[in-house]
């Protein structure tokens, strides 16, 4: 029973990430699980269930990872511009 739940969760997480282009942190918050669980579901469990879905979800995660320094810099810039105004 628990194994089936993990498999279903992995597929739902992947579909959510692909559709919304959300980050691991955002998906974890939405599904009420840890970031580690999301990452493990996408990178390990999903490969055994549906390889093509896993590859597609991994592309989105890789894209988010490549852009995170930009989002972090933007958040910092916003933080300091709102504090000075």
N, C-alpha and C positions, 0 to 999 in steps of 0.2 A: 504494500500500500504506500509506504513512504517513498519507495523508489519511483513509483509512478508519479507521485507528486513532484519529485525533483525533475523528472523528465518533462512534465507538463510546464513546470515553472521555467525551465531552461528555454523551451520553445516560445513561451509567452514573452519572456525577457528579450529574446532575440527579435521577435516580431515588433515589440515595442521600441527597441533601440533603432531598428531599421526604419520604422515608420516615422518616429519622432526625431531621429538623429540626436537623441539625448545622450548624456554622458553616463558613465558607470555610477557616479554619485547620484545623479538624478533618477536613474532606473532603480537604484537601491532604495532610495527614499520612497518612490512610487509603490514599490512592491513590498516594502517593509522588511527588507533583508539587508545584510551587510554588503559593503563594496566587494569584499573577498568572495562572497557567495555569488554575486553577479559575475565577477571575473571568472571564477571557476566554472560556473554554468556555461558561459559563452565559450571559453577556451578549451575546456576538457569534456564536460558532459555532452554538450551539443554536438561535438564532432562524432560521437558514437551514435547519436540519434539521427541527425540530419546534417550531413557534411556541407551541402551547398548553402543552407541557412547559416551555418556556423561561419563559413567563409564570408558571406555577405555582412553578417553582424560584426565580424572582426575588422572588416574594412572601415565600418563606421567608427569603431573604437579606435582604430589606428589614426583615422582622420582627426578625431577629437583629441587624441594624445598629441598629435603634431601641432594642433592649434591652441593647446592649453596655455602656453606661455603668452600668447596674445590676449586671451581672455583674462588671465591673471594680471597682466600689465594694464589692461583697460580698467579692471576693478580697482587697482591701486591708484590710477590716475583719477578716477571718479571719486575715490575716497578723499584724496587730498584737495581736489578742486571744490568739493562741497564743504569741507571743513574751513577753507579760507574765505569762502563767500559769506 
